[in-house]
Amino acid sequence: MHFTNWISLVFIALAVFFYYYSSPPFFGNNMAEETPKSVYDFTVKDIRGNDVNLGDYRGKVLLIVNVASKCGLTSSNYKELNVLYEKYKNQGFEILAFPCNQFAGQEPGTNKEIQEVACTTFKAEFPIFDKVEVNGKNAAPLYQFLKSQKGGYVIDAIKWNFTKFVVNREGKVVERYSPTTSPLKIEKDIQSLLASA
C-alpha cells in the first residue's frame, strides 16, 4: 500500500473517531437559545426520575463525577468520595454522582439497582442521579457543558469512569481530574474553594 493511502486511512479513522466521540454543541442548533453560563443553568433527573434544578446547589462547592458499579476504580473512589462528603458536607460541599454505562458496560443496572449498589454496598450518602451518557451525540447537556469548560488531554471526551469536575460556589468549572486521580488527592483544592467564601 502506498504512503498516501495510509495517510488517507488515518484521516478516515480520525474522522470516524471524532464523529462518535465528540459532543454536539450543548446549546443545540437554535442560536437564539441562551448559552449556559454555569452549572446552575441545568436541570437534571435524580435517580428516581425527578427533576433537580442545579440552581438548588447555588453557593456550594461541587464535585461532579461519572460513576460505575463494576469498575476497578469503583471501591476506592466510593470509599474516598464518602470520606470527603462526610468531612465537608456541612461546610457547603456536595458530590453529584452520575452513573454512566458507556465504558465497557460497567454500569448496566437499572436506576433502582444502581441506587442499591451505591447506597447499600458502597454506603454513598451524596446524591446519585439518573444514568446518563457523557460522550457522543446523546451526551447529557450538563456533561457537554462540563467538557466545554474544562477539556481533557488531546480530546475533550470523558475517557473513563470516575472523571471528576470541581465547580466553585459561583457554578463555574474550575478543574477536571482524570479517573485515576484519587478523590483524596483533590482535597486541598476543595478546602481552598470552601475557604474562599
N, CA and C of each residue as an Amber inpcrd file, in Angstrom:
protein
   591
   0.8440000  -1.1770000   0.0000000   0.0000000   0.0000000   0.0000000
   0.8920000   1.2450000   0.0000000   0.5100000   2.2380000  -0.7490000
   1.2880000   3.4660000  -0.8460000   1.1420000   4.3040000   0.4130000
   2.1530000   5.1230000   0.6690000   2.1640000   6.0020000   1.8250000
   0.9210000   6.8930000   1.8830000   0.5110000   7.4450000   0.7260000
  -0.6600000   8.3340000   0.7080000  -1.9410000   7.5810000   1.0720000
  -2.0260000   6.3030000   0.7280000  -3.1930000   5.5130000   1.1280000
  -3.2510000   5.3490000   2.6410000  -2.0950000   5.1610000   3.2610000
  -2.0510000   5.0460000   4.7250000  -2.4840000   6.3530000   5.3790000
  -2.0210000   7.4490000   4.8360000  -2.4130000   8.7580000   5.3720000
  -3.9220000   8.9300000   5.2520000  -4.4930000   8.5510000   4.1280000
  -5.9430000   8.6500000   3.9380000  -6.6830000   7.8020000   4.9610000
  -6.2020000   6.6030000   5.1890000  -6.8370000   5.7250000   6.1810000
  -6.7800000   6.3190000   7.5850000  -5.6540000   6.9320000   7.9140000
  -5.5200000   7.5680000   9.2260000  -6.5380000   8.6970000   9.3620000
  -6.6730000   9.5200000   8.3510000  -7.6360000  10.6280000   8.4120000
  -9.0730000  10.1150000   8.4950000  -9.3830000   9.0670000   7.7830000
 -10.7380000   8.4860000   7.8570000 -10.9890000   7.9480000   9.2600000
 -10.0240000   7.2630000   9.8290000 -10.1680000   6.7170000  11.1830000
 -10.3650000   7.8470000  12.1930000  -9.5950000   8.9170000  12.0540000
  -9.7500000  10.0590000  12.9570000 -11.1260000  10.7010000  12.8070000
 -11.5920000  10.8250000  11.5840000 -12.9160000  11.4200000  11.3500000
 -14.0030000  10.5780000  11.9940000 -13.9150000   9.2590000  11.8330000
 -14.9060000   8.3610000  12.4510000 -14.8290000   8.4800000  13.9670000
 -13.6230000   8.4880000  14.5110000 -13.4520000   8.6110000  15.9580000
 -14.1010000   9.8870000  16.4790000 -13.7870000  11.0260000  15.8700000
 -14.3330000  12.2890000  16.3450000 -15.8310000  12.3830000  16.1400000
 -16.3490000  11.7310000  15.1090000 -17.7980000  11.7370000  14.8960000
 -18.5110000  11.0480000  16.0560000 -17.9690000   9.9190000  16.4920000
 -18.6310000   9.1400000  17.5450000 -18.2960000   9.6080000  18.9550000
 -17.1710000  10.2600000  19.1450000 -16.7670000  10.6080000  20.4990000
 -16.7540000  12.0900000  20.8100000 -16.9960000  12.9240000  19.8350000
 -17.0970000  14.3430000  20.1530000 -18.5540000  14.6590000  20.4220000
 -18.7770000  15.6760000  21.2260000 -20.1370000  16.0300000  21.6170000
 -20.6820000  17.1200000  20.7210000 -21.9830000  17.0960000  20.4620000
 -22.5870000  18.2010000  19.7350000 -22.6250000  19.4280000  20.6340000
 -22.8200000  20.5990000  20.0740000 -22.8810000  21.7940000  20.9110000
 -23.9810000  21.6420000  21.9530000 -23.6540000  21.9830000  23.2170000
 -24.6140000  21.7740000  24.2940000 -25.7850000  22.7340000  24.2180000
 -25.6800000  23.7710000  23.4210000 -26.7800000  24.7160000  23.3400000
 -27.6710000  24.4530000  22.1370000 -27.4380000  23.3430000  21.4330000
 -28.3180000  22.9650000  20.3240000 -28.0720000  23.7980000  19.0820000
 -28.9410000  23.6290000  18.1000000 -28.7790000  24.3310000  16.8320000
 -29.4600000  25.6840000  16.8160000 -30.2820000  25.9520000  17.7950000
 -31.0090000  27.2130000  17.8290000 -30.1330000  28.2770000  18.4770000
 -29.5720000  29.1540000  17.6670000 -28.6670000  30.1610000  18.1770000
 -29.3820000  31.1930000  19.0510000 -30.7180000  31.2210000  18.9850000
 -31.4760000  32.1470000  19.8170000 -31.4910000  31.7000000  21.2750000
 -31.2620000  30.3890000  21.5000000 -31.2170000  29.9020000  22.8690000
 -29.9880000  30.4760000  23.5600000 -30.1340000  30.7490000  24.8370000
 -29.0190000  31.3110000  25.5790000 -28.0300000  30.2120000  25.9620000
 -26.7540000  30.4870000  25.7760000 -25.7100000  29.5500000  26.1390000
 -25.5970000  29.4980000  27.6580000 -25.5390000  28.2900000  28.2350000
 -25.3870000  28.1930000  29.6930000 -24.1050000  28.8620000  30.1540000
 -24.1980000  29.5240000  31.3030000 -23.0440000  30.2270000  31.8480000
 -22.4620000  29.5200000  33.0720000 -23.2520000  28.6530000  33.6860000
 -22.7770000  27.9110000  34.8510000 -23.5680000  26.6150000  34.9700000
 -23.1460000  25.7570000  35.8800000 -23.8900000  24.5090000  36.0920000
 -25.2810000  24.7880000  36.6360000 -25.4790000  25.9720000  37.2130000
 -26.7950000  26.3240000  37.7570000 -27.8590000  26.4780000  36.6840000
 -27.4510000  26.5500000  35.4270000 -28.3950000  26.7090000  34.3190000
 -28.9960000  25.3860000  33.8510000 -28.6800000  24.2910000  34.5350000
 -29.1440000  22.9710000  34.1000000 -30.1380000  22.3550000  35.0720000
 -31.0590000  21.6020000  34.4960000 -31.9580000  20.7540000  35.2670000
 -31.6580000  19.3260000  34.8540000 -31.4830000  18.4600000  35.8330000
 -31.1720000  17.0530000  35.5840000 -32.2110000  16.2010000  36.3010000
 -32.1340000  14.8970000  36.0970000 -33.0360000  13.9570000  36.7750000
 -32.2800000  13.2510000  37.8880000 -32.9410000  13.0940000  39.0350000
 -32.3210000  12.3030000  40.0890000 -32.5270000  10.8190000  39.7960000
 -32.0370000   9.9650000  40.6460000 -32.0850000   8.5220000  40.4190000
 -33.5200000   7.9920000  40.3680000 -34.4690000   8.7530000  40.9310000
 -35.8790000   8.3460000  40.9180000 -36.6460000   8.9620000  39.7530000
 -35.9540000   9.7530000  38.9300000 -36.5890000  10.3520000  37.7670000
 -37.1980000  11.7260000  38.0090000 -36.9510000  12.3120000  39.1710000
 -37.4790000  13.6490000  39.4840000 -36.5290000  14.7270000  38.9630000
 -37.1030000  15.8330000  38.4940000 -36.2790000  16.9550000  38.0480000
 -35.5630000  17.5930000  39.2320000 -34.2950000  17.9240000  39.0190000
 -33.4950000  18.6360000  40.0190000 -32.8480000  19.8190000  39.3160000
 -33.1740000  21.0070000  39.7690000 -32.5650000  22.2230000  39.2470000
 -31.2240000  22.3920000  39.9480000 -30.1440000  22.3870000  39.1840000
 -28.8280000  22.5090000  39.8120000 -28.6240000  23.8800000  40.4480000
 -29.5130000  24.8260000  40.1660000 -29.5040000  26.1020000  40.8670000
 -29.7520000  25.9250000  42.3580000 -30.3500000  24.7820000  42.7380000
 -30.5690000  24.4850000  44.1580000 -29.2430000  24.3350000  44.9020000
 -28.1590000  24.1140000  44.1620000 -26.8400000  23.9560000  44.7720000
 -26.0280000  25.2530000  44.7440000 -26.6750000  26.3310000  44.3960000
 -26.0080000  27.6350000  44.3170000 -25.2810000  27.9380000  45.6350000
 -24.0540000  28.4060000  45.5180000 -23.2750000  28.7670000  46.7040000
 -22.4860000  27.6150000  47.3020000 -22.5770000  26.4200000  46.6980000
 -21.8360000  25.2700000  47.2150000 -20.6850000  24.9240000  46.2720000
 -19.6760000  24.2970000  46.8200000 -18.5920000  23.7400000  46.0240000
 -19.0470000  22.3410000  45.6230000 -18.9590000  22.0360000  44.3330000
 -19.4570000  20.7620000  43.8130000 -18.3330000  19.9100000  43.2500000
 -18.4660000  18.6130000  43.4580000 -17.6260000  17.6330000  42.7860000
 -18.5830000  16.7790000  41.9690000 -18.4980000  16.8950000  40.6480000
 -19.3820000  16.1600000  39.7410000 -18.5730000  15.0190000  39.1450000
 -19.1130000  13.8020000  39.2540000 -18.3490000  12.6210000  38.8600000
 -19.2420000  11.6020000  38.1640000 -18.7350000  11.0040000  37.0850000
 -19.4640000   9.9040000  36.4340000 -19.0230000   8.6010000  37.1010000
 -19.9920000   7.8460000  37.6000000 -19.6980000   6.6550000  38.4020000
 -20.1300000   5.3810000  37.6830000 -19.5860000   4.2580000  38.1530000
 -19.9530000   2.9330000  37.6500000 -19.7820000   1.9350000  38.7850000
 -20.6450000   0.9380000  38.8190000 -20.6580000  -0.0450000  39.9120000
 -19.6640000  -1.1800000  39.7440000 -19.2630000  -1.4590000  38.5060000
 -18.4550000  -2.6590000  38.2460000 -17.0840000  -2.3420000  37.6600000
 -16.5440000  -1.2190000  38.0380000 -15.2490000  -0.7580000  37.5210000
 -14.1610000  -1.0850000  38.5480000 -12.9460000  -1.2700000  38.0820000
 -11.8370000  -1.4970000  39.0040000 -11.5800000  -0.3140000  39.9210000
 -12.0640000   0.8730000  39.5400000 -11.8830000   2.0770000  40.3540000
 -13.0430000   2.3170000  41.3210000 -14.0820000   1.5000000  41.2550000
 -15.3200000   1.7600000  41.9920000 -15.1180000   1.7960000  43.4970000
 -14.5900000   0.7450000  44.0520000 -14.4950000   0.6330000  45.5070000
 -13.6700000   1.7650000  46.1200000 -12.4810000   2.0110000  45.5800000
 -11.6160000   3.0520000  46.1440000 -12.2240000   4.4400000  45.9650000
 -12.8490000   4.6940000  44.8140000 -13.4400000   6.0110000  44.5920000
 -14.6340000   6.2520000  45.5150000 -15.5370000   5.2970000  45.6120000
 -16.6790000   5.4820000  46.5160000 -16.2070000   5.6700000  47.9560000
 -15.2200000   4.8750000  48.3720000 -14.7060000   4.9920000  49.7380000
 -14.1820000   6.4050000  49.9980000 -13.3680000   6.9130000  49.0870000
 -12.7730000   8.2420000  49.2790000 -13.7910000   9.3630000  49.0680000
 -14.7280000   9.1730000  48.1500000 -15.7960000  10.1760000  47.9890000
 -16.6050000  10.2780000  49.2820000 -16.8830000   9.1410000  49.9030000
 -17.6100000   9.1400000  51.1760000 -16.8450000   9.8870000  52.2650000
 -15.5260000   9.7070000  52.2990000 -14.6970000  10.4060000  53.2850000
 -14.8130000  11.9160000  53.0700000 -14.6530000  12.3580000  51.8260000
 -14.7570000  13.7920000  51.5270000 -16.1360000  14.3320000  51.8730000
 -17.1690000  13.5990000  51.4970000 -18.5370000  14.0650000  51.7350000
 -18.8160000  14.1990000  53.2290000 -18.4320000  13.2090000  53.9870000
 -18.6680000  13.2450000  55.4360000 -17.9160000  14.4120000  56.0800000
 -16.7240000  14.6620000  55.6040000 -15.8710000  15.7010000  56.1900000
 -16.3330000  17.1210000  55.8600000 -16.8760000  17.3300000  54.6370000
 -17.1410000  18.6990000  54.1810000 -18.5980000  19.0260000  53.8700000
 -19.4980000  18.0670000  54.0090000 -20.9010000  18.3140000  53.6260000
 -21.5480000  19.4390000  54.4290000 -21.1150000  19.6460000  55.6480000
 -21.6860000  20.7160000  56.4680000 -20.9690000  22.0520000  56.2830000
 -20.0000000  22.0700000  55.3540000 -19.2630000  23.3010000  55.0780000
 -19.5900000  23.8640000  53.6960000 -20.6390000  23.3200000  53.0580000
 -21.0230000  23.8280000  51.7430000 -20.4640000  23.0220000  50.5890000
 -20.2410000  21.7310000  50.7890000 -19.6920000  20.8590000  49.7550000
 -20.7160000  19.8000000  49.3820000 -20.8480000  19.5180000  48.0840000
 -21.7510000  18.4760000  47.5830000 -21.0450000  17.6580000  46.5190000
 -21.3560000  16.3850000  46.5040000 -20.9100000  15.4990000  45.4370000
 -22.1410000  15.1210000  44.6290000 -22.0660000  15.2640000  43.3190000
 -23.1580000  14.8970000  42.4240000 -22.6500000  13.7520000  41.5480000
 -23.2160000  12.5630000  41.7490000 -22.7460000  11.3670000  41.0500000
 -23.7110000  10.9940000  39.9310000 -23.1670000  10.8320000  38.7340000
 -23.9620000  10.4880000  37.5540000 -23.5140000   9.1300000  37.0110000
 -24.3290000   8.0920000  37.2260000 -23.9920000   6.7770000  36.6650000
 -23.9130000   6.8390000  35.1450000 -22.9820000   6.0680000  34.5890000
 -22.7920000   6.0270000  33.1340000 -22.3500000   4.6290000  32.7340000
 -22.9490000   4.1140000  31.6770000 -22.6510000   2.7590000  31.2120000
 -21.8460000   2.7540000  29.9040000 -21.2040000   3.8650000  29.5740000
 -20.5090000   3.9740000  28.2890000 -19.1070000   3.3620000  28.2770000
 -18.6010000   2.9500000  29.4100000 -17.2340000   2.4510000  29.4650000
 -17.2420000   0.9740000  29.8450000 -17.1200000   0.1360000  28.8290000
 -17.0760000  -1.3230000  28.9880000 -18.3120000  -1.8700000  29.6920000
 -19.4380000  -1.1630000  29.6020000 -20.6880000  -1.6540000  30.1760000
 -20.6080000  -1.8910000  31.6730000 -19.8980000  -1.0120000  32.3930000
 -19.6550000  -1.2300000  33.8100000 -20.7090000  -0.6310000  34.7380000
 -21.7930000  -0.1000000  34.1610000 -22.9440000   0.3720000  34.9530000
 -24.2130000  -0.1000000  34.2580000 -24.4200000  -1.4330000  34.1920000
 -25.5120000  -1.9790000  33.3850000 -26.8900000  -1.9580000  34.0450000
 -26.9520000  -1.7400000  35.3430000 -28.2090000  -1.8890000  36.0700000
 -29.2310000  -0.8040000  35.8100000 -30.4310000  -1.0400000  36.3080000
 -31.4870000  -0.0270000  36.2970000 -31.1470000   1.0100000  37.3630000
 -31.8620000   2.1220000  37.3520000 -31.6180000   3.1370000  38.3690000
 -31.8180000   2.5790000  39.7750000 -32.8290000   1.7400000  39.9380000
 -33.0840000   1.1490000  41.2590000 -31.9100000   0.2690000  41.6920000
 -31.3830000  -0.5260000  40.7670000 -30.2390000  -1.3830000  41.0800000
 -28.9890000  -0.5450000  41.3670000 -28.7980000   0.5120000  40.5990000
 -27.6430000   1.3960000  40.8060000 -27.7250000   2.0360000  42.1860000
 -28.9060000   2.5130000  42.5510000 -29.0870000   3.1390000  43.8640000
 -28.7850000   2.1360000  44.9810000 -29.2440000   0.9120000  44.8100000
 -28.9930000  -0.1330000  45.8040000 -27.4940000  -0.3540000  45.9810000
 -26.7770000  -0.4790000  44.8760000 -25.3340000  -0.7090000  44.9530000
 -24.6280000   0.5040000  45.5600000 -24.9360000   1.6930000  45.0720000
 -24.2520000   2.8980000  45.5440000 -24.5200000   3.1680000  47.0220000
 -25.7880000   3.0520000  47.4110000 -26.1630000   3.4530000  48.7660000
 -26.0290000   2.3390000  49.7950000 -26.1970000   1.0900000  49.3880000
 -26.1010000  -0.0150000  50.3360000 -24.6990000  -0.6180000  50.3430000
 -24.2260000  -1.0300000  49.1930000 -22.9040000  -1.6590000  49.1270000
 -21.7890000  -0.6570000  49.4160000 -21.8570000   0.5210000  48.7790000
 -20.7760000   1.4950000  48.9220000 -21.1060000   2.6170000  49.9000000
 -22.2660000   2.5700000  50.5260000 -22.6680000   3.4970000  51.6000000
 -22.6550000   4.9730000  51.1970000 -22.9260000   5.2630000  49.9300000
 -22.9360000   6.6550000  49.4610000 -24.1240000   7.3970000  50.0690000
 -23.8620000   8.5530000  50.6550000 -24.9160000   9.4160000  51.1850000
 -25.1360000  10.6370000  50.3090000 -24.2360000  10.8620000  49.3730000
 -24.3610000  12.0030000  48.4680000 -25.3650000  11.6520000  47.3620000
 -25.8840000  12.6660000  46.6780000 -26.9140000  12.4290000  45.6620000
 -26.4060000  11.6190000  44.4630000 -27.2160000  10.6260000  44.0750000
 -26.9660000   9.8360000  42.8780000 -28.0500000  10.2220000  41.8760000
 -27.6550000  10.5040000  40.6570000 -28.5910000  10.9840000  39.6500000
 -28.9110000   9.8950000  38.6250000 -29.7670000  10.2570000  37.6900000
 -30.1870000   9.3700000  36.6090000 -28.9760000   8.9550000  35.7720000
 -28.9930000   7.7350000  35.2700000 -27.9220000   7.2630000  34.3960000
 -27.8920000   8.1210000  33.1330000 -26.7010000   8.5580000  32.7520000
 -26.5440000   9.4470000  31.5940000 -25.4500000   8.9270000  30.6700000
 -25.4250000   9.4960000  29.4810000 -24.2790000   9.3390000  28.5950000
 -23.4380000  10.5990000  28.7490000 -22.1240000  10.4280000  28.7490000
 -21.2320000  11.5680000  28.9370000 -20.4840000  11.9370000  27.6590000
 -20.5410000  11.0730000  26.6540000 -19.8770000  11.3030000  25.3640000
 -20.8500000  11.0340000  24.2280000 -20.4980000  11.5680000  23.0550000
 -21.2630000  11.2720000  21.8540000 -22.4680000  12.1630000  21.6700000
 -23.2500000  11.8370000  20.6430000 -24.3750000  12.7040000  20.2720000
 -25.4860000  12.7160000  21.3020000 -25.5590000  11.7120000  22.1820000
 -26.5830000  11.6770000  23.2210000 -26.0520000  12.0770000  24.5950000
 -24.8890000  12.7080000  24.6230000 -24.3170000  13.1340000  25.9040000
 -25.2630000  14.1110000  26.5930000 -25.3830000  13.9570000  27.9050000
 -26.2220000  14.8490000  28.6990000 -25.7390000  16.2850000  28.5270000
 -26.6650000  17.2440000  28.4030000 -26.2520000  18.6440000  28.2510000
 -25.2910000  19.1190000  29.3430000 -25.4950000  18.6700000  30.5800000
 -24.5750000  19.0590000  31.6540000 -23.1560000  18.6090000  31.3220000
 -23.0030000  17.3860000  30.8410000 -21.6610000  16.8840000  30.5250000
 -21.0850000  17.5580000  29.2930000 -21.9090000  17.9390000  28.3560000
 -21.4110000  18.7120000  27.2130000 -20.8380000  20.0340000  27.7140000
 -21.5390000  20.6470000  28.6600000 -21.0780000  21.9140000  29.2430000
 -19.7800000  21.7210000  30.0220000 -19.7400000  20.7170000  30.8870000
 -18.5450000  20.4720000  31.6940000 -17.3200000  20.3010000  30.8050000
 -17.4490000  19.4960000  29.7570000 -16.3210000  19.2530000  28.8480000
 -15.9360000  20.5140000  28.0850000 -16.9180000  21.3500000  27.7750000
 -16.6040000  22.5920000  27.0520000 -15.8500000  23.5720000  27.9470000
 -16.0330000  23.4580000  29.2500000 -15.3780000  24.3650000  30.1890000
 -13.9870000  23.8910000  30.5900000 -13.8260000  22.5860000  30.6910000
 -12.5210000  22.0130000  31.0430000 -12.2920000  20.7850000  30.1800000
 -11.5940000  20.9830000  29.0780000 -11.3080000  19.8880000  28.1670000
 -10.2810000  18.9380000  28.7430000 -10.1580000  17.8050000  28.1030000
  -9.1900000  16.8000000  28.5410000  -7.9110000  16.8900000  27.7300000
  -7.0060000  15.9680000  27.9960000  -5.7730000  15.8910000  27.2260000
  -6.0930000  15.3040000  25.8610000  -5.6020000  15.8930000  24.8350000
  -5.7480000  15.5110000  23.4330000  -7.1760000  15.7620000  22.9410000
  -8.1720000  15.1310000  23.5620000  -9.5730000  15.3610000  23.1850000
 -10.3710000  15.6640000  24.4490000 -11.5290000  16.2720000  24.2730000
 -12.3420000  16.6610000  25.4210000 -13.2110000  15.5420000  25.9640000
 -13.3460000  14.4570000  25.2240000 -14.2250000  13.3670000  25.6490000
 -13.8190000  12.8410000  27.0210000 -14.8150000  12.3950000  27.7760000
 -14.5580000  11.7150000  29.0410000 -13.8960000  10.3890000  28.6800000
 -12.8060000  10.0640000  29.3430000 -12.0280000   8.8880000  28.9410000
 -12.4460000   7.6090000  29.6650000 -13.0230000   7.7370000  30.8750000
 -13.3740000   6.5380000  31.6400000 -14.2490000   6.9340000  32.8170000
 -14.6800000   5.9340000  33.5520000 -15.4660000   6.1470000  34.7710000
 -14.6560000   6.9620000  35.7850000 -15.3450000   7.7220000  36.5860000
 -14.7720000   8.4890000  37.6890000 -13.9080000   9.6630000  37.2470000
 -14.2530000  10.2700000  36.1070000 -13.6830000  11.5690000  35.7560000
 -14.3700000  12.5850000  36.6590000 -13.5980000  13.4920000  37.2270000
 -14.1290000  14.3980000  38.2420000 -14.0030000  15.8540000  37.7990000
 -15.0720000  16.6200000  38.0110000 -15.0720000  18.0540000  37.7490000
 -15.3460000  18.7790000  39.0590000 -14.5390000  19.7840000  39.3620000
 -14.7690000  20.5980000  40.5570000 -15.3530000  21.9290000  40.1100000
 -16.4220000  22.3260000  40.8050000 -17.1640000  23.5420000  40.4770000
 -17.1380000  24.4540000  41.6940000 -16.8330000  25.7400000  41.4630000
 -16.7790000  26.6800000  42.5860000 -18.1710000  27.1540000  43.0090000
 -18.2310000  28.0070000  44.0020000 -19.5090000  28.4710000  44.5700000
 -20.3260000  29.3160000  43.5820000 -19.6890000  29.7890000  42.5250000
 -20.3930000  30.5670000  41.5000000 -20.9040000  29.6860000  40.3660000
 -20.6870000  28.3790000  40.4670000 -21.1580000  27.4550000  39.4370000
 -20.2250000  27.3070000  38.2570000 -18.9930000  27.8040000  38.3880000
 -18.0060000  27.7230000  37.3050000 -17.1190000  26.4940000  37.4930000
 -16.8520000  25.8040000  36.3890000 -15.9760000  24.6370000  36.4170000
 -14.5410000  25.1400000  36.5550000 -13.8730000  24.7360000  37.6310000
 -12.5210000  25.2370000  37.8700000 -11.4370000  24.1880000  37.6560000
 -11.8120000  22.9050000  37.6800000 -10.7950000  21.8760000  37.4780000
 -11.4280000  20.5750000  37.0150000 -10.6370000  19.8050000  36.2860000
 -11.0420000  18.4780000  35.8250000  -9.9340000  17.5120000  36.2020000
 -10.3220000  16.3620000  36.7510000  -9.3520000  15.3670000  37.1800000
  -9.6030000  14.0480000  36.4640000  -8.5380000  13.3510000  36.1780000
  -8.6330000  12.0740000  35.4620000  -9.2610000  11.0060000  36.3520000
  -9.7450000   9.9350000  35.7440000 -10.3350000   8.8350000  36.5150000
  -9.3960000   8.2500000  37.5650000  -8.1060000   8.2500000  37.2830000
  -7.1630000   7.6440000  38.2240000  -6.7350000   8.5850000  39.3470000
  -7.1780000   9.8370000  39.3000000  -6.8690000  10.7520000  40.3930000
  -7.7500000  10.4100000  41.5830000  -7.1250000  10.0780000  42.6670000
  -7.8360000   9.7210000  43.8850000  -8.6180000  10.9260000  44.4090000
  -9.8770000  10.7330000  44.8380000 -10.6280000  11.8560000  45.4040000
  -9.8870000  12.5670000  46.5370000  -9.1690000  11.8190000  47.3710000
  -8.4540000  12.4530000  48.4850000  -7.2980000  13.3300000  48.0090000
  -6.8060000  13.0900000  46.7930000  -5.7220000  13.9250000  46.2600000
  -6.2150000  15.3030000  45.8410000  -7.5200000  15.4790000  45.7330000
  -8.0490000  16.7990000  45.3660000  -8.6480000  17.5140000  46.5760000
  -8.4380000  16.9560000  47.7580000  -8.9950000  17.5450000  48.9830000
  -8.5180000  18.9690000  49.2110000  -7.2400000  19.2380000  48.9480000
  -6.7160000  20.5970000  49.1740000  -7.4190000  21.6200000  48.2760000
  -7.7220000  21.2230000  47.0410000  -8.4390000  22.1300000  46.1400000
  -9.8480000  22.4110000  46.6680000 -10.4820000  21.3810000  47.1990000
 -11.8160000  21.5530000  47.7760000 -11.7520000  22.4630000  48.9910000
 -10.7690000  22.2300000  49.8520000 -10.5980000  23.0760000  51.0410000
 -10.4050000  24.5390000  50.6450000  -9.5790000  24.7530000  49.6320000
  -9.3090000  26.1100000  49.1710000 -10.5740000  26.8000000  48.6680000
 -11.3810000  26.0790000  47.8860000 -12.6320000  26.6620000  47.3740000
 -13.6400000  26.8980000  48.4920000 -13.6820000  26.0160000  49.4590000
 -14.6000000  26.2060000  50.5920000 -14.1870000  27.4120000  51.4240000
 -12.8840000  27.6590000  51.5440000 -12.3710000  28.7770000  52.3420000
 -12.6390000  30.1210000  51.6680000 -12.7570000  30.1200000  50.3460000
 -12.9600000  31.3920000  49.6220000 -14.4390000  31.7210000  49.5010000
 -15.0430000  31.9760000  50.6430000 -16.4890000  32.2810000  50.6620000
 -16.7570000  33.7420000  50.4370000
